[in-house]
Amino acid sequence: MHPPTQHRHSNLLLLSLCTVPLILPVFLAASTTACLGQVSTKSPAIPAGWTLSPTPAENSEAMHCANFSQQQQVWLSDAGTLQIAQLPRRAKPIPPPELPPGAMLQPGMAGYESTLKVQDGWLLGFDAGEFGGGLWFEGTDGSVSRLLEENVHGFVETARGVMIFAGLAHMMTDRGEVLIARYPIRVDTKLESLAPLDGAPEAFTKTSPDEALVVTTHGVSRISSSGAHQALTRSMFSLLYPNSIVSTPEGTIYVGMRLFVVRLLPAPKPGEYTEQWLVPKGCEKFHKEGFTCACSNQSEAD
């Protein structure tokens, strides 16, 4: 199976599944699971082809070396099985906006695009980095309004409204926020601030009808459409550019980023997690060679 297409326009959200206990093949060995909020007391096996790595210190040589590595993307199969694949190192050029039929290009619509069909029109979000961004509503009746002047990274639909993940990380700027557009969404809709973030949002996934996980430049948080929010871990991810986050059926959270995959294991105390860093086997030691982070295994290094 190939990883999902990596571009904002599709606004793909990887949903966590609650299934009966099963054997998880391919990338992740099995662990006993139970639905209805029960968390397995047995830690899941390390994904095949991966191994534990010491947590790199902020501004360490290991962290800076990893910045020159390729991206590791995580997602779930239809059966809820963890999948990991390496993304191409070279970034693709930002495509021109592809607006829905009938929508008109407005000044400021540039950069990565997120679109969402709502009852009476479209939400159109844009993120052009330091060059700006914004959120527009374009109604099926031709009405248009700009709802937000901030970089928009994407949407999550909930029972209470649409979560909007916004923010920017550039040089000394690092900010993030989750807002919500309550139903019905129209040209005069006023956005509400739902929760502050500890940094710019990098990736997110819907985990229930009213909750989502978001990984920022500084960690992982759980956000509810009621406004409740909880930081699950604090880590300096800014140099590693997280690209994806998932929650497996047994409740383990995985984050894909440059070189590393970080996973959060549910702790015995509800709401707490144990953070682990994983690297591909054969990359237990690594060092920078020019503009590449080169790997070697432990035996070779010794």
PEVEN-V958123 format. One record per run of one state. SS is the DSSP state (~ for helix, > for strand, _ for the rest). FROM is the first residue (numbers start at 1). TO is the last residue. If there is no record, write none. Layout:
ss->SS from->FROM to->TO
ss->SS from->FROM to->TO
This chain:
ss->_ from->1 to->7
ss->~ from->8 to->10
ss->_ from->11 to->49
ss->> from->50 to->53
ss->_ from->54 to->60
ss->~ from->61 to->66
ss->_ from->67 to->70
ss->> from->71 to->76
ss->_ from->77 to->81
ss->> from->82 to->86
ss->_ from->87 to->111
ss->> from->112 to->118
ss->_ from->119 to->120
ss->> from->121 to->127
ss->_ from->128 to->128
ss->~ from->129 to->131
ss->_ from->132 to->132
ss->> from->133 to->139
ss->_ from->140 to->143
ss->> from->144 to->148
ss->_ from->149 to->151
ss->> from->152 to->157
ss->_ from->158 to->160
ss->> from->161 to->170
ss->_ from->171 to->172
ss->> from->173 to->182
ss->_ from->183 to->191
ss->> from->192 to->197
ss->_ from->198 to->200
ss->> from->201 to->208
ss->_ from->209 to->210
ss->> from->211 to->216
ss->_ from->217 to->218
ss->> from->219 to->224
ss->_ from->225 to->228
ss->> from->229 to->234
ss->_ from->235 to->243
ss->> from->244 to->247
ss->_ from->248 to->252
ss->> from->253 to->256
ss->_ from->257 to->257
ss->> from->258 to->258
ss->_ from->259 to->260
ss->> from->261 to->266
ss->_ from->267 to->272
ss->> from->273 to->280
ss->_ from->281 to->284
ss->> from->285 to->289
ss->_ from->290 to->291
ss->> from->292 to->296
ss->_ from->297 to->297
ss->~ from->298 to->301
ss->_ from->302 to->302
